[in-house]
Amino acid sequence: MSLLSAVNDYFPALENSQNGNIQSEVHNLRVQAINQLNKVGFPTVKDENWKYHTLSHIIDGNYSLGNTFQYNTHLKLPVTGSDICNLVILNGKYIPALSNAHSLPKGIKIDNLSDVIYSDIFQNYWKQYNHDTHSTDGFAHLSHALAMDGINITVTNEYDNSKTLIINHITDIPDILCVPRVYINAENDSRATITEWYDNVYKYQILSNTTTKIVLSEGADVRYQKIVNNTIANHIGTTQVYQTGKSNFDAVSVNIGGKMVRNNLNVMMEASYSTCHLHALSIAHDADTIDNHTVIDHKVPHCQSYQSYKAVADKSGTAIFNGKIFVRQDAQKTNAYQSSKNLILDTHAAAYSKPQLEIWADDVKCSHGSTTGQLDKDALFYFKARGIDEATAKQMLVNAFAQDIISKISNEYIANEVITLVQNKLS
């Protein structure tokens, strides 16, 4: 049974299980999404934004869409530490018993999405921020239609940012489709460091189709990190950021593995004097395909954005970057910079880069650039002339290339674990 057929079979059962909530705003949005999914279907190589992908192994896959399971209370998490608070989404479902949300300082609140999704307050929030302006393919509609679980995080200015929150997306069941949602609401003058970590424990073939919404109000400062270590799994994730007040958003993404990884990161700059910084490192090894699509939409004047995306492609790996910056007519005094750098280590590896600017304002400073190449032969010769073997020399040069991005990770425990994973992958 194809993915689309399985979704259409599952959707009526999902809606019937909601009892008295069938007339809710959420229900109406779900119906719209499933209708759109049936209309447009899933993307193919004929779609410009997916032309480097062969998605038949996903679309024709046989997935389980339920989330009833037994879980191991001794599940090992990738990162622990005194300044870490781990939240666990296992097989698409938030599990409070595996999380230590009770140890959070005051000023931050965490709700199970399934508990608040039909409340009047959350429905208004869902409706306001449900539509992804720049992510409207079949996988986005799939997320809108089926998302039932996840977490809702509210950060206030009472939170002292003394702990890094790690949202652990873990799968330990084969052939499962996970469709969780994460909502992060950073209120006025709040500060938070939040990491989403995707880990496929038993190297099962799965599909993770996740959506994360982050809303920054006046004076908010959010540091967001996303780590994907999914081995043979498939991951399609959309992170939608709304800077609704003067705010700062810093993001670091490290993609260490995955049969197919697609990250959509869309930032809507809706308040003047806001800034955002996006950094990413992708390791496309063996037959991995790592695809990063970004959109920064400058809607108002006096905003700044910076992007630095790096990729290492080895064996028959494929790295893709497609970055687009919009500068609207009213967005005067915009400063936007975009850089894409790719390192090719094997003749069978490939990297595709497409930085783009669309500018309607005339008083702006915008630039973009892209480079793709191999290791510097002169640098290799320098190392070898000093007694360092070629394999070690290559490892050192690649590590130096990657370290620029990893150094942006603010938490020491997370950074050290990422360095280990990256080095193991490259070795």
C-alpha positions as CSV (number, residue, x, y, z in Angstrom):
1,M,0.0,0.0,0.0
2,S,1.4,3.4,-1.0
3,L,1.9,6.2,1.5
4,L,-0.9,8.2,0.1
5,S,-3.3,5.2,0.3
6,A,-2.3,4.5,3.9
7,V,-2.9,8.1,4.9
8,N,-6.4,8.2,3.3
9,D,-7.3,4.9,5.1
10,Y,-6.0,6.3,8.4
11,F,-7.4,9.8,8.3
12,P,-11.1,8.9,8.9
13,A,-10.2,6.8,11.9
14,L,-8.1,9.7,13.3
15,E,-11.0,12.1,12.9
16,N,-13.6,9.7,14.4
17,S,-11.5,9.3,17.5
18,Q,-11.8,13.0,18.4
19,N,-15.4,12.6,19.7
20,G,-17.0,16.0,20.5
21,N,-14.1,18.0,18.9
22,I,-15.1,17.1,15.4
23,Q,-16.3,20.7,14.7
24,S,-13.1,22.3,15.9
25,E,-11.0,24.7,14.0
26,V,-8.2,22.1,14.0
27,H,-10.6,19.6,12.4
28,N,-11.4,22.0,9.6
29,L,-7.7,22.6,9.0
30,R,-7.1,18.9,8.9
31,V,-9.8,18.4,6.3
32,Q,-8.4,21.2,4.1
33,A,-4.9,19.6,4.4
34,I,-6.0,16.1,3.4
35,N,-8.0,17.5,0.5
36,Q,-4.9,19.4,-0.7
37,L,-2.7,16.3,-0.3
38,N,-5.1,14.3,-2.5
39,K,-5.1,17.1,-5.0
40,V,-1.3,17.7,-5.3
41,G,0.1,14.4,-4.2
42,F,3.7,14.0,-3.2
43,P,6.5,15.7,-5.1
44,T,8.4,14.1,-8.0
45,V,11.7,14.9,-9.8
46,K,9.6,17.2,-12.0
47,D,9.2,19.6,-9.1
48,E,12.0,22.1,-9.1
49,N,12.5,21.9,-5.3
50,W,12.8,18.1,-5.4
51,K,14.5,17.5,-8.7
52,Y,17.6,15.8,-7.2
53,H,15.5,13.3,-5.2
54,T,14.2,9.9,-6.0
55,L,11.3,9.5,-3.5
56,S,9.8,6.2,-4.7
57,H,11.3,4.3,-1.7
58,I,9.4,6.7,0.6
59,I,6.1,7.1,-1.3
60,D,5.8,3.4,-2.1
61,G,6.8,2.4,1.4
62,N,4.6,0.4,3.8
63,Y,4.3,2.4,7.0
64,S,2.5,1.9,10.3
65,L,0.7,5.1,11.2
66,G,-0.4,4.2,14.7
67,N,1.4,5.2,17.9
68,T,0.4,2.5,20.3
69,F,3.5,0.8,21.7
70,Q,5.4,-0.2,24.8
71,Y,8.5,1.8,25.6
72,N,11.7,1.1,27.4
73,T,12.0,3.2,30.6
74,H,15.8,2.9,30.5
75,L,16.1,4.4,27.0
76,K,19.6,5.9,26.5
77,L,19.6,9.5,25.4
78,P,22.3,11.0,23.2
79,V,23.3,13.8,25.6
80,T,23.0,14.2,29.4
81,G,24.4,16.7,31.8
82,S,23.7,19.0,34.7
83,D,22.6,21.8,32.5
84,I,20.5,19.6,30.1
85,C,16.7,19.0,30.3
86,N,15.7,16.1,28.1
87,L,12.3,15.8,26.6
88,V,11.4,12.6,24.7
89,I,9.2,12.2,21.6
90,L,9.3,8.5,21.0
91,N,7.9,7.2,17.7
92,G,6.1,10.5,17.2
93,K,4.5,10.6,20.7
94,Y,5.6,12.8,23.6
95,I,6.4,10.6,26.7
96,P,6.5,12.6,29.9
97,A,7.6,9.5,31.9
98,L,10.9,9.5,29.8
99,S,11.4,13.2,30.1
100,N,12.6,15.3,33.0
101,A,10.5,18.4,32.4
102,H,9.7,18.5,36.1
103,S,13.2,19.8,36.8
104,L,12.9,22.9,34.7
105,P,13.3,26.3,36.4
106,K,10.4,28.6,36.7
107,G,9.5,30.7,33.7
108,I,9.1,27.9,31.2
109,K,6.0,25.7,30.6
110,I,5.7,22.5,28.7
111,D,2.4,20.9,27.6
112,N,1.6,17.7,25.8
113,L,0.3,18.9,22.4
114,S,-2.5,16.3,22.6
115,D,-3.8,17.9,25.8
116,V,-4.0,21.4,24.5
117,I,-4.6,21.0,20.8
118,Y,-8.4,21.6,21.2
119,S,-8.4,24.4,23.7
120,D,-9.7,27.7,22.5
121,I,-6.4,29.6,23.2
122,F,-4.3,27.0,21.3
123,Q,-6.7,26.8,18.4
124,N,-6.3,30.5,17.7
125,Y,-2.5,30.0,17.9
126,W,-2.7,27.0,15.6
127,K,-4.8,28.9,13.1
128,Q,-2.6,32.0,13.1
129,Y,0.6,30.1,12.5
130,N,-0.6,26.9,10.7
131,H,0.1,28.0,7.1
132,D,3.7,27.6,5.9
133,T,4.0,30.3,3.3
134,H,7.1,28.7,1.7
135,S,6.5,25.0,2.4
136,T,3.3,23.9,0.5
137,D,4.2,20.5,-0.9
138,G,2.5,17.1,-0.2
139,F,4.6,16.5,2.9
140,A,3.6,19.8,4.4
141,H,-0.1,18.9,3.9
142,L,0.6,15.4,5.4
143,S,1.9,17.1,8.5
144,H,-1.1,19.4,8.8
145,A,-3.5,16.5,8.3
146,L,-2.1,13.9,10.7
147,A,-0.2,15.7,13.5
148,M,-1.8,14.7,16.8
149,D,1.1,14.7,19.3
150,G,4.1,16.6,20.2
151,I,4.9,19.4,22.7
152,N,4.0,23.0,23.2
153,I,6.7,25.1,25.0
154,T,6.1,28.5,26.4
155,V,9.1,30.6,27.5
156,T,8.6,33.7,29.6
157,N,11.1,36.4,30.7
158,E,11.3,34.7,34.1
159,Y,13.2,31.8,32.6
160,D,16.9,32.3,33.3
161,N,18.1,30.1,30.4
162,S,20.2,28.1,32.8
163,K,19.4,24.8,31.1
164,T,19.4,23.7,27.5
165,L,16.3,21.9,26.4
166,I,16.8,18.9,24.2
167,I,13.8,17.5,22.4
168,N,14.8,14.0,21.6
169,H,13.0,12.6,18.5
170,I,13.7,8.8,18.9
171,T,12.4,5.9,16.8
172,D,12.7,2.3,17.9
173,I,10.0,0.7,15.7
174,P,10.6,-0.3,12.0
175,D,8.5,1.0,9.2
176,I,6.7,3.7,11.2
177,L,5.6,7.2,10.0
178,C,6.1,9.8,12.7
179,V,4.3,13.1,12.4
180,P,4.9,15.1,15.6
181,R,4.7,18.8,16.1
182,V,6.7,21.2,18.2
183,Y,5.5,24.7,19.1
184,I,7.8,27.1,20.8
185,N,6.4,30.5,21.9
186,A,9.1,32.9,23.2
187,E,7.4,35.7,25.0
188,N,8.6,39.3,25.4
189,D,12.2,39.6,26.6
190,S,12.6,35.8,27.0
191,R,15.8,33.8,26.3
192,A,16.1,30.1,25.6
193,T,18.4,27.5,24.1
194,I,16.5,24.6,22.5
195,T,17.8,21.6,20.6
196,E,15.9,19.1,18.5
197,W,17.9,15.8,18.2
198,Y,16.7,13.1,15.8
199,D,18.1,9.6,16.5
200,N,17.1,6.3,14.9
201,V,18.1,3.8,17.7
202,Y,18.0,0.5,15.8
203,K,18.8,1.8,12.3
204,Y,15.2,1.0,11.2
205,Q,13.7,2.2,7.9
206,I,11.3,4.9,9.0
207,L,9.8,8.2,7.8
208,S,9.9,11.2,10.2
209,N,7.8,14.1,8.9
210,T,7.9,16.8,11.5
211,T,6.9,20.4,11.9
212,T,8.4,22.9,14.3
213,K,6.9,26.4,14.8
214,I,8.9,29.1,16.7
215,V,7.4,32.5,17.5
216,L,9.6,35.2,18.8
217,S,8.0,38.2,20.5
218,E,9.5,41.6,21.4
219,G,13.0,41.3,22.8
220,A,13.1,37.5,22.6
221,D,16.4,35.7,22.0
222,V,16.3,32.1,20.9
223,R,19.2,29.8,20.1
224,Y,17.9,26.8,18.2
225,Q,19.9,23.7,17.3
226,K,18.9,20.7,15.2
227,I,21.0,17.5,15.1
228,V,20.0,14.7,12.7
229,N,21.7,11.4,13.2
230,N,19.3,9.0,11.5
231,T,21.5,6.5,9.7
232,I,19.2,4.8,7.2
233,A,16.1,6.6,8.2
234,N,14.2,9.3,6.1
235,H,13.6,12.7,7.6
236,I,11.6,15.6,6.3
237,G,11.4,18.4,8.7
238,T,10.0,22.0,8.4
239,T,11.0,24.7,10.9
240,Q,8.9,27.8,10.6
241,V,10.1,30.9,12.4
242,Y,8.1,34.1,13.0
243,Q,10.0,37.1,14.4
244,T,6.9,39.1,15.3
245,G,8.8,41.6,17.6
246,K,12.3,43.0,17.6
247,S,14.2,39.8,18.3
248,N,17.3,37.6,17.7
249,F,17.2,34.1,16.3
250,D,20.3,31.9,16.0
251,A,20.1,28.4,14.4
252,V,22.7,25.7,14.0
253,S,21.9,22.5,12.1
254,V,24.2,19.5,11.9
255,N,23.2,16.6,9.6
256,I,25.3,13.6,10.3
257,G,23.4,10.9,8.6
258,G,20.1,9.8,7.0
259,K,19.1,7.9,3.8
260,M,17.2,11.0,2.9
261,V,17.2,14.2,5.0
262,R,15.3,17.2,3.9
263,N,15.4,20.4,6.2
264,N,13.1,23.3,5.3
265,L,14.0,26.3,7.4
266,N,11.8,29.4,6.8
267,V,12.2,32.6,8.7
268,M,9.6,35.4,8.5
269,M,11.1,38.7,9.6
270,E,8.0,40.7,10.6
271,A,9.5,43.3,13.0
272,S,12.1,45.9,12.4
273,Y,15.6,45.7,14.0
274,S,15.4,41.9,14.1
275,T,18.4,39.6,13.3
276,C,18.8,36.0,12.4
277,H,21.9,33.8,11.9
278,L,21.6,30.4,10.2
279,H,24.5,27.9,10.2
280,A,24.6,24.3,9.0
281,L,26.9,21.4,8.4
282,S,26.0,18.3,6.4
283,I,27.9,15.1,6.1
284,A,26.6,13.2,3.0
285,H,28.3,9.8,3.3
286,D,27.8,6.6,1.4
287,A,24.4,6.9,-0.3
288,D,23.1,9.6,2.0
289,T,21.2,12.6,0.5
290,I,21.2,15.7,2.7
291,D,19.1,18.6,1.4
292,N,18.8,22.0,3.0
293,H,16.2,24.5,1.8
294,T,16.1,27.9,3.5
295,V,13.9,31.0,3.1
296,I,14.5,34.3,4.8
297,D,11.7,36.7,4.1
298,H,12.5,40.3,4.9
299,K,9.2,42.0,5.2
300,V,10.1,45.1,7.1
301,P,13.0,47.6,7.2
302,H,16.2,47.6,9.4
303,C,16.7,43.8,9.7
304,Q,19.8,41.7,9.3
305,S,20.3,38.0,8.3
306,Y,23.4,35.9,7.9
307,Q,23.6,32.3,6.5
308,S,26.6,30.0,6.4
309,Y,26.0,26.5,5.0
310,K,28.7,23.9,4.6
311,A,28.6,20.3,3.3
312,V,31.0,17.4,3.0
313,A,30.1,14.8,0.3
314,D,31.9,11.5,0.3
315,K,31.5,8.1,-1.3
316,S,28.3,8.4,-3.3
317,G,26.7,11.0,-1.0
318,T,24.7,13.9,-2.3
319,A,24.6,17.4,-0.6
320,I,22.0,20.0,-1.7
321,F,21.5,23.6,-0.7
322,N,18.8,25.9,-1.9
323,G,18.7,29.2,-0.2
324,K,16.4,32.1,-1.0
325,I,16.3,35.6,0.4
326,F,13.3,37.8,-0.2
327,V,13.6,41.5,0.4
328,R,10.1,43.1,0.1
329,Q,9.5,46.6,-1.2
330,D,9.1,48.1,2.3
331,A,12.2,46.3,3.7
332,Q,14.6,49.2,3.2
333,K,18.0,49.2,5.1
334,T,18.1,45.4,4.9
335,N,21.5,43.7,5.4
336,A,21.5,40.0,4.1
337,Y,24.4,37.7,3.5
338,Q,24.4,34.1,2.3
339,S,27.3,31.6,1.8
340,S,27.3,28.0,0.7
341,K,30.6,25.9,0.7
342,N,30.9,22.3,-0.4
343,L,33.7,19.9,0.0
344,I,33.8,16.9,-2.4
345,L,35.9,13.9,-1.2
346,D,35.1,11.3,-3.9
347,T,34.5,11.2,-7.6
348,H,31.1,9.6,-7.0
349,A,29.9,12.3,-4.6
350,A,27.9,15.3,-5.7
351,A,26.9,18.7,-4.4
352,Y,24.3,21.1,-5.7
353,S,24.1,24.7,-4.5
354,K,21.6,27.4,-5.5
355,P,21.7,30.6,-3.6
356,Q,19.0,33.1,-4.6
357,L,18.1,36.7,-4.0
358,E,14.8,38.4,-4.8
359,I,15.0,42.1,-4.0
360,W,12.3,44.7,-4.5
361,A,13.8,47.4,-2.2
362,D,16.6,49.8,-3.4
363,D,18.4,50.7,-0.2
364,V,19.9,47.4,0.9
365,K,23.1,45.5,1.3
366,C,22.7,41.9,0.0
367,S,25.2,39.3,-1.2
368,H,25.5,35.6,-1.8
369,G,28.1,33.2,-2.9
370,S,28.8,29.5,-3.5
371,T,31.9,27.4,-3.8
372,T,32.5,23.7,-4.4
373,G,35.8,22.0,-4.5
374,Q,38.2,19.3,-3.3
375,L,40.8,19.3,-0.6
376,D,43.7,21.7,-1.1
377,K,46.5,19.7,-2.7
378,D,49.1,22.2,-1.4
379,A,47.8,21.8,2.2
380,L,48.0,18.0,1.9
381,F,51.5,18.2,0.6
382,Y,52.4,20.5,3.5
383,F,51.2,17.9,6.0
384,K,52.8,15.0,4.3
385,A,56.1,16.8,4.1
386,R,56.0,17.0,7.9
387,G,55.5,13.3,8.4
388,I,51.8,13.2,8.6
389,D,50.2,10.3,6.6
390,E,47.7,11.2,3.9
391,A,44.6,9.8,5.7
392,T,45.3,11.7,8.9
393,A,46.0,14.9,6.9
394,K,42.7,14.6,5.1
395,Q,40.9,14.0,8.4
396,M,42.5,17.1,9.9
397,L,41.6,19.3,6.9
398,V,38.0,18.1,6.9
399,N,37.7,18.6,10.7
400,A,38.9,22.1,10.3
401,F,36.3,22.7,7.6
402,A,33.5,21.4,9.8
403,Q,34.7,23.0,13.1
404,D,33.6,26.5,11.9
405,I,30.0,25.4,12.2
406,I,30.3,23.1,15.2
407,S,31.8,25.9,17.2
408,K,28.5,27.8,16.9
409,I,26.8,25.2,19.2
410,S,26.5,26.9,22.5
411,N,26.2,23.9,24.9
412,E,29.5,22.1,25.6
413,Y,27.9,18.6,26.1
414,I,26.1,18.8,22.8
415,A,29.1,20.2,20.9
416,N,31.4,17.4,22.2
417,E,28.9,14.7,21.2
418,V,28.5,16.2,17.7
419,I,32.3,16.4,17.2
420,T,32.5,12.7,18.1
421,L,29.7,11.7,15.7
422,V,31.1,13.8,12.9
423,Q,34.6,12.4,13.3
424,N,33.3,8.8,13.4
425,K,31.3,9.4,10.3
426,L,34.2,10.9,8.4
427,S,36.7,8.3,9.5
